[in-house]
Amino acid sequence: MTLFLHEVHRVRGLCEEEFEAHYRDRWMPALCDGPNGDDARLLWYAHQAHGSGPAYRIVTITAVADGAAYQRLVDRTATGDLRTWARDLDGLQHDSIGKVLLALAWSPLASVDLATVPVEPDVHELTLYMEDTGWPHAPLDDYTAFWEEVYAPMLERSPLLRIEACFQTALGAGRRPEAILMQKVLSHEGLLRLFETETRPELKQPGTFMHDALQVRDQWESRLLRTSAWSPMF
């Protein structure tokens, strides 16, 4: 079962480029080194867009093959060949908050063939994501089922967003209940209209998404994330 290490880094502003190089030039290639070279791969490296929240926030998501591979990765950063990398990281950021995620069964990205993920940077277009993190007041299964049964079909009819991955925190490895959607922004113009337009009263009535979603959650956070030009997934 693929695990996903999600980290939010509070980067020192003057070290932003050095921090990025630290992940691009050291972390990404180091993950495929050693006898267990397919244990882990960096998937996303993304900046929280300035003007959309706190400054100098970087989100990274690293895929890990399974629990045993995660233990080996922990050992490498604690006492092994990645200990110096981890020590140098501390000097480039104020702190980071990490959590281990599981993909939902119906997630477009459920498991990852790590051997196919690039380990060399390759320049591509920049991509904008909306990352939604929700904390339901209903049971977590009911919340993620609402995503699958109501939200995902609604997005399929919309030109605004496309779900790329759906996660929930692993047991004991993050806040519960919590679930995360990684959604690629397909229409920048549509996103602007979303920000500029108030929800009409008729779209808040029973039977509409805005009303019915409140039965499972009313607390969530959205981040606008811009992938770097070398991020393996974009």
ZAMARGU-4260 file (C-alpha; in steps of 0.2 Angstrom, whole numbers, plus 5000, padded with zeros to 4 digits):
<rodrens>
0) 5000/5000/5000 | 5008/5017/4995 | 5009/5029/5008 | 5011/5048/5005 | 5021/5060/5016
5) 5013/5077/5015 | 5024/5091/5022 | 5021/5110/5024 | 5037/5120/5026 | 5039/5137/5033
10) 5054/5142/5023 | 5066/5156/5027 | 5063/5169/5014 | 5081/5172/5010 | 5084/5154/5008
15) 5069/5150/4996 | 5080/5146/4981 | 5092/5136/4991 | 5078/5126/4999 | 5071/5122/4982
20) 5088/5116/4976 | 5089/5106/4992 | 5074/5096/4987 | 5078/5096/4968 | 5096/5092/4968
25) 5098/5081/4984 | 5081/5074/4990 | 5074/5069/4974 | 5089/5059/4967 | 5094/5052/4984
30) 5077/5043/4986 | 5082/5031/4972 | 5100/5028/4979 | 5105/5012/4989 | 5099/4994/4989
35) 5080/4999/4991 | 5080/5012/4977 | 5061/5010/4974 | 5056/5014/4992 | 5051/5032/4989
40) 5049/5046/4976 | 5045/5064/4977 | 5029/5068/4968 | 5024/5086/4971 | 5035/5102/4975
45) 5023/5117/4975 | 5023/5135/4981 | 5008/5142/4990 | 5005/5157/4979 | 5010/5174/4986
50) 4994/5184/4990 | 4984/5168/4994 | 4990/5165/5012 | 5005/5165/5023 | 5022/5169/5014
55) 5035/5157/5009 | 5026/5141/5012 | 5031/5125/5002 | 5021/5109/5001 | 5030/5093/4996
60) 5022/5076/4994 | 5033/5061/4994 | 5026/5043/4989 | 5033/5029/5000 | 5031/5011/4994
65) 5024/5004/5011 | 5026/5004/5029 | 5043/4995/5029 | 5050/5007/5016 | 5044/5022/5027
70) 5054/5014/5041 | 5069/5013/5031 | 5067/5031/5025 | 5065/5037/5043 | 5081/5027/5048
75) 5090/5036/5033 | 5086/5053/5039 | 5089/5049/5058 | 5105/5040/5057 | 5109/5035/5039
80) 5115/5044/5023 | 5101/5057/5024 | 5105/5063/5041 | 5116/5077/5034 | 5102/5082/5022
85) 5090/5083/5036 | 5102/5093/5047 | 5105/5106/5032 | 5086/5107/5030 | 5083/5113/5047
90) 5094/5129/5043 | 5083/5133/5028 | 5066/5133/5036 | 5058/5139/5052 | 5049/5122/5053
95) 5039/5109/5044 | 5023/5100/5048 | 5021/5082/5041 | 5008/5069/5041 | 5006/5052/5033
100) 4992/5050/5021 | 4982/5035/5013 | 4974/5037/4996 | 4956/5034/4995 | 4951/5018/4986
105) 4942/5029/4972 | 4956/5042/4971 | 4963/5044/4953 | 4980/5042/4961 | 4978/5027/4972
110) 4995/5018/4971 | 5011/5023/4963 | 5023/5013/4952 | 5038/5022/4960 | 5050/5015/4947
115) 5041/5026/4934 | 5042/5043/4943 | 5056/5054/4937 | 5071/5057/4948 | 5079/5070/4936
120) 5072/5087/4935 | 5063/5091/4918 | 5057/5108/4915 | 5038/5109/4911 | 5024/5122/4912
125) 5019/5128/4929 | 5002/5122/4935 | 4990/5128/4948 | 4982/5117/4961 | 4968/5120/4974
130) 4972/5109/4989 | 4957/5107/5000 | 4959/5100/5018 | 4943/5097/5027 | 4939/5092/5045
135) 4921/5084/5045 | 4910/5084/5060 | 4902/5068/5052 | 4912/5052/5052 | 4927/5052/5041
140) 4919/5038/5030 | 4903/5048/5027 | 4913/5064/5022 | 4924/5055/5009 | 4909/5046/5003
145) 4900/5062/5000 | 4916/5067/4990 | 4914/5052/4979 | 4896/5051/4977 | 4892/5070/4975
150) 4907/5081/4973 | 4917/5071/4961 | 4902/5069/4949 | 4899/5087/4950 | 4917/5092/4945
155) 4916/5080/4930 | 4903/5092/4923 | 4913/5107/4928 | 4927/5115/4918 | 4935/5123/4933
160) 4944/5109/4943 | 4949/5091/4941 | 4953/5079/4956 | 4970/5072/4954 | 4971/5064/4971
165) 4961/5061/4987 | 4969/5057/5004 | 4965/5054/5022 | 4977/5054/5036 | 4984/5037/5041
170) 4979/5030/5059 | 4990/5039/5072 | 5000/5049/5058 | 4990/5065/5058 | 4975/5074/5064
175) 4959/5064/5063 | 4946/5066/5055 | 4955/5075/5041 | 4954/5072/5022 | 4963/5081/5007
180) 4959/5084/4989 | 4972/5089/4976 | 4963/5097/4962 | 4971/5104/4946 | 4964/5121/4941
185) 4959/5119/4923 | 4952/5137/4921 | 4960/5152/4928 | 4946/5163/4922 | 4933/5152/4931
190) 4944/5152/4947 | 4943/5171/4946 | 4924/5171/4944 | 4923/5160/4959 | 4932/5173/4970
195) 4923/5187/4963 | 4905/5180/4964 | 4894/5178/4979 | 4884/5161/4980 | 4866/5165/4975
200) 4853/5161/4987 | 4845/5147/4976 | 4862/5138/4977 | 4861/5137/4996 | 4844/5127/4996
205) 4842/5109/5002 | 4847/5098/4987 | 4861/5109/4982 | 4879/5105/4985 | 4883/5121/4996
210) 4868/5116/5007 | 4870/5097/5008 | 4889/5098/5011 | 4886/5106/5027 | 4879/5090/5034
215) 4896/5083/5034 | 4908/5098/5036 | 4908/5116/5038 | 4927/5118/5042 | 4940/5117/5028
220) 4955/5126/5021 | 4960/5129/5003 | 4977/5133/4997 | 4982/5139/4980 | 4998/5129/4975
225) 5009/5132/4960 | 5021/5118/4955 | 5039/5122/4952 | 5044/5119/4934 | 5054/5103/4938
230) 5041/5095/4950 | 5039/5077/4945 | 5020/5079/4945 | 5012/5095/4938
</rodrens>
